[in-house]
Amino acid sequence: MRNLCIVECFLLCSSLFAVLVSSKYHGNPANDLVDIINKNRTAAKLSRLSDNAGLGCMALQFINFCKGNCTSNNNVNCNPSSDNFTEVFAPDCGVELPTFDTITGQIVACQPGYLEPTEAFSRALVPDKKTLSLLRNKSHTEVGVGMVGVHKGPFFWCVLFSNGKTNSTFVLENHGLGIKQKRGCFSGSSVECSRGHSNGAFWINVSFTLFFLIIYSVFSYRSVEILF
């Protein structure tokens, strides 16, 4: 019985460790949105867009700049000038200015809270034919997605498109390693992503998992006591 309890404890710790690891390395939802965008384009027999980290980082800067401007009907009432892109967003990201190219379109959206990528795509980013037409513009070659939440406030998404040449436009200095990303996510990046939403949800999930594992262990232990 003692050996069985040790096994139960080992399984409990292993399961919790697995939860922690899978949560930490679950992925970048900004990259998931790029995948959804490309699947929508290929379904319409259009070319896939290259996931550009420079564009993604500037998309994140864009919504950080605009995150106090979500209206009551979930529109982003903010329109940064072209100078903001070249003089603020690009330098803050470490985009090499000689590689800055034309931005052919942008989609910006906000919602009261975080939405999973599929729902964010359909409800926030592409809710109508106008934005769908922009997404399917044949001139686009590259895309970048940024996303961030406001503490106790709305959640923001931004998609930037470009017709630049893949691997030679919006290039990040030192491959983007010098960017200090504190909040939010952007696509095409290997920088650790906060997943854009509160870590509180993560710890709630861990707590529930731990609770059910402990209950399972206790009942298993009592079952062994009855058998013996």
N, C-alpha and C positions, 0 to 999 in steps of 0.2 A: 504493500500500500504506500509506503514511504517513497519507493522508487517511482510509483505511478504519480504521486504528487509532484515529485521533481520534474517529471516529464510534462505534467500539466503546466507547471510554472515556466518551463522552457518554451513551450508552445505559446503561452500567453505573451512572453517577452518578444518572441520571434514575430508573432502576429502584429504586435504594436510597432515593432521596428519596421516591418514591411509597410504598415500604414504611413509611418513618418517618411520613409524613403519615397514611396509612390506619390505622396502629396507634394514633397519637395521637388521632384523631378517630373511632375505631371506634364509640363510643357508650357509653351508660350501661346496664350489665346490669340495674340495678335497674328502669329503665324497661322493659326487655325483659320482665322478670318481670310487671310490671303489664299489659303487652299480653297475655301468656299467661293471666293471671288473667281478663282481660276476654273473651278468646276462649273460655275454658272456661265463663264465665257466659252468654255469648250463645249458645253451643252448647246450653245448657240452657234457652234462651229467657228469660233473666234480663237485667236492664238492666246496661249497662256502668257501671263505677265511675269517678268522677273521680279523677285522679292528683293527690293533694294533697302539695305539697312539705313543708308543716309536719308532716303525719303521717309522711312519709318520713324527715325529719330526726329526729323523735322515735324512730322505729323504729331508726335508726342509733345514737342515744344509748342506747336500750334494750339493744342487743346489746353496745355498748361497756361498759355497766354489768355485763352478764352473761357476758362473754367468757371468764372463767376457770372456767366451770361447765358444760363439755361432758362428759357422762358417757361411760363405756366403750361404752354401747349407743347413742351419738349422740343423747342427749336433753339439753335445756338445763335444768339444775336450778337455776332462778332465777326468782323471781316478785316484781318490783318492786311497791311499793305505789302507790296512787293519788297519794299525796303526792310520790312520785318524779317522776311525770309533770308535776304542776303546779309543783313547787318546784325541780326539777332539769332534766328533759329539755326542757320547754317554754322556760324561760329560756335554757338553753344554746343552743337553736336560734334564739332571737329570736322565738318565737311570741308574738303579742300576747295576753296572758292573757284579755282580754274576749272573744276569739274562740275560746277553748278550749271544745270541745264534747265530747259523749259518745263514748267509744271502745267500739264494739260487739263487738269481737273482736280476738284476736291469735293469730298463728301464729309460733312461734319454732323454729328448727332449727339443728343443727350437723352437720358432716361432717369427716372427717380432712383434707380439702383442698377447693380450689375446684372447683365444678361449673358448667358452662355453664348458662344460664338454663332451657332445656328440661329438662335432667337434674335441676337443682336443684328445679324445680317438682315433678317426679314422684317423685324419690327422697328429697328432704329435707323440702319444705314440705307436700306433699299425698300422703303415702304410704298413707293409709287413708280409709275412708268418713267417719270422724268429722271430720277436717280438711276433706274435700271438702264436707261438709254445712255447716261453718262458712263456707267460702269462698262457698257459694251461698246464704247467708242473705239473704232478701229485704229485710231492714231496712237493709242496708248501702247507702250512697250514695257513700262516698269510700274510698280506699285509699292507703296509703303503704308503700314497701318500703325497708328498710335492709340493708346487707350489709358485712361486714368480715372480714378474716382476721387471725389471730394469728401473729406471727413464729415460724416453725418449729412451729406448732400448728394447731388446727382452724380451720375457716371457719364463720362464723355468718350466718344470715339472720333477718330479722324482718319480718312483715307486720302492719300495724295497719289496722283497719277503723273507720269511723265512719258515723253516720247524719246527719251535719251537712249544712248547706246549702252547695252548691258555691259557691266563690269568697268565702264569708263566714265560714268556720270555719278554725281553725288557720292564721291569716294570719301570714306572716313579716314582721318589720319590714324596711323598705327593700327589700321584695321578696326578702328572703333574702340580699342582697348583703353583709350584715355578718357572716355566719357564716363562721368560719374552719374549714374542713374539711381536716384533715390526712391522714386515712386513711379508706378505705371509700367507699361510694357510697350515695346515697339518691335515690329517684325524684322526679320532678317538678321537678328542680333544674337550673339552668344553671351551677351551680358545677362547676369542673373536677373530674372524677371519676378516682380512681386505679384504677378498674375492680375495686377490692376485692382484687386479688391481686397477687402480687409482680411488680415490674418486671423481675425476673430473667428471667422467661419471655419478656418482650418482647425483651430483648437477645439471648437465645438464638435467637429467631426471626430477628432482624435478622442475627446472625452467620451462621446457616445460609444465609440468603438471599444475603448478601454472598459467602460461600464459593462457592455454586453459580454466581453471576454471574461471579466471577473465573475459575472453571474453564471456564465457557462462553466467556468472552472469550479465554482462553489457547488453547483448541482452535480457536476461530475464526481467531485470529492465525496459528496453525501451518498451518491449511488454506490461508490466503492465501499463506504462504511456499512451500508445496508447489506452488501454482498458478503462482507466479512463478519 
